[in-house]
């Protein structure tokens, strides 16, 4: 483990449309001590060639290629190779503002926290802002995370120096695996702290998993029952709470 180094884990599947913009947002960081591990998950487009162009020019960028196995497996592949004290997950279509790493690390040190996250904007397929930003709560606990995931993947930062690396649950088949990952991290110390500052852009795609509402509701219920071990009534109530929160979030 290299103190101060941030390992940025980016799974990529057919991401040629946005991967340049994502990588450029990392290169533009005012905090220079990072490595970006991009795991090409069996893409059929030009993603790997694009990443290789960047990797040839900047030694901080690595390309790992694997047969298609899903985002959880791709992220774990990257985490296994990570050498940094800090671990961040950044998808191949999301963006960081230039001060993301600098301000999140400073915020983490002020809070003496193992995990921090931030507010973020939502953008469309043309990188235009849509709806209202998603604002981070000041602090969340394991109890809060049992209701719904409060941490957007692009906004989270984990300090692995205290508890070691945390991996995603590949058994979840890339559905709610990010929720389980951040839940497990928050549970380490029963706290995560939210930076109110907007430091990232989350891309909302019409083809995303969230577009299949019935499938997602079923998976959400199964996650509450099987992973969080909630009883049927509590799980059903939390599905309703999660659904209402989603309506409020995406109706703005």
N, C-alpha and C positions, 0 to 999 in steps of 0.2 A: 504493500500500500504506500502510495506517495502522498505525503501530507500536502494539503492545499490543492491537489489536482482534482478536477471535476471530470468524471467519466460520463459522457453523454451517450445514451443508448438509443439508437434509432432503427426500428424495424422498417423494412421497405418492401412492399409488394406492388409491382406495377406502378411505381410512384414517379415516373419520369416527368409528369406534368408540373409537380411542385417541388421535387427534391432539390433543385438548384436554389430556389428561394429559401428553403429551410436551411441548407448548408450555409448560404450567404449570411443568414441571420446569426449563425453561430460564429462564423469568421469575423463578423462585425462586433463581437463582444468586447467590451472594454476590459474585462477580466481575461487575461491571455492564457492562464494555466489550465488548459483543458485538453481532453482527447475525445474525439467523436468516433464512435464505433457504429458503423452503419451495416446492418445485417440484411443482405438481400435474400428475401425468403422465396427463392425460386421464381423471380419475376420473369415475365415473358416479353417485356418491353425493353427499353434502352436504359433502364435505371442503373444497372451495374456499370455500364460504360460511362455514364455521367459521373457517378461516384468515383470511379477510377481516375477520371480526369482531375478531380479535386485532390484525391489521395496522392497522385503523382507530383502535385505542386506543394502540398502542405502535409508534412509528416505527422501532424496531429490527427489527421483523418485516416481511418482504416476502413477497408471494405472486407467484409466477411460474406461468403456466399454459402448457402445451404439449400437443400431440397425443400420445397414448400412444406411447412409444418405448422404455420400459424404464428400470430404475433407474440404469444406467450413464449413459445419455443425460441423465436428469434431474439426476443429481449433477453431471455436467459442465456442464450449463446453469447450475447454481448456482455452481460453482467459477469459471466465466468472469466472473460478476458479483461475485464476492467481493472485498472491499476490505481484508480483514484480514491481519495478519501471520501469524496462526495459522489453520489450517484444521481443522475437525472434521466428521465425518460422524455424523449421528444419525438413525436411521430413525424413521418416523412412529408406531411402537408401542413404542419403547424410552424409558428414563428415565434422567436424571442425578440424582444426589444434589446437594443445594444447594451443596456445596463442590467439586464436580467441577472446574470451570474454575480456581478459585483454587488448589487443591492441585496440579493437573496443571501449571499454568504455573510455580508455585514449584518443583516437582519437575524440570521441564525446565530451568530456570535453574540449579539445583544441579548437574545432570548435564551442563550445557552440551551438550544433545542437540538433534538436529533432529527426533526423534520419540520420544514417550513413549506409554505405554498403562497401563491399570490393571486391577485385579481387579474382577469384577462378579458380582452375584447373577443367578440365573435365576428368572423369575416366569412364572406361567401367564396365561391369558386374563382372569383376575379380579384380576391384580396380586398374587397370593399367591406367596410364595417357594416354589420347588420344588427338589428335589435339593440339591446342595452348590454353593457359589460356585465360580467359575472364577478361580483365582489366577494372577496374572501372574508370569512368570519374571523374575528380576532383570535379565537382559540377554539379548538375542537377536542373532544375526548373520544375514547373508545365507544362510549354510549351513543354519541352523536353519529359515529360511523356505522353503528348497528342499524340506524334508520336509513341512511343513504350515504353514498360516497361524496365527501365534501371536497375532495382534492382532484382537480383536473390534472391528468398526467403531465401536460406541458408545463404546469405551474409548480410541481413538487420538487423538492430537493432533500435528499437523505444523506446524513453523515454516518458512514459505515464504520467509523473508527470506534464507536461505542459497542455495537452489537454484531458487527460483521455484515457480510452481504445477505440480502434478502432476495429470494427468487420468486418468480411468478408461478402460479399453480397451473401447469400445463393440462391437468385433468379437466379443467374448466373449459377447454377447447376455445380459448380466446374470447369467451363470453363472460364478462364480469371478472376476468382475471386481473384487470387493473384495479378494480374495486378491492379484491382480496389482497392484492399487493400493498395498497396504501392502508387498508385496515390492519394488516399484520404489522406494518411499520408504526402506525399510531399506537397500537396495543403495546409496543415495547416499553413505552414510558407513559402511556395514557394521555399524551398531549401532542398536539401539533399546533403551530402558530401561523396565523394568516397575515400576510403583508397586504395592506389595503391598496398599495400602489399597483396600477395596471402595468404589467411588465411582459405580456405575451399576447399572442393572437391565436385563437382556436378556430380552425377552419371547419365550417358546417357544410357537409356535402350531402347532396340529395340522395346519393347512393350508399350512405353510411348505414351501419347496422341499426341505428336508432330509427331508421325509416320503417323497419318491420316491427310495428308496435306489438302485435299479438305475440310474436316470438320473444320479444324483449320482456314483456310482462311475465310470461311463463318462466323465462330464465331468471328474472329478478326474484320471483317467488321461490324457485328452486334454490337460488343462492341463499336466501334467508333461512330456508329449511335445512339444507344440507351442509352449507359451509358455516353459517353462524349458529346453527343448531337451535333456531327459534321454533316455538310451538306453532301449529297451524294458524291460530287466531292472531298471534303477534305478527307472524309473517304476512298474513293477509292485510292487517292494519298498516304495516309498513309499506306494502305494495301500494296501497291507496295514498299514503303520505308521500311516497316517492313519485307517484303519478301526478298528484296535485302540484308538487314542487316543480315537476317537469313542465306542466302546463303553464305555470307562472313564468318559468324561465324562458320558454320558447314562444310565449305570446307577447313578449315585450318588443 
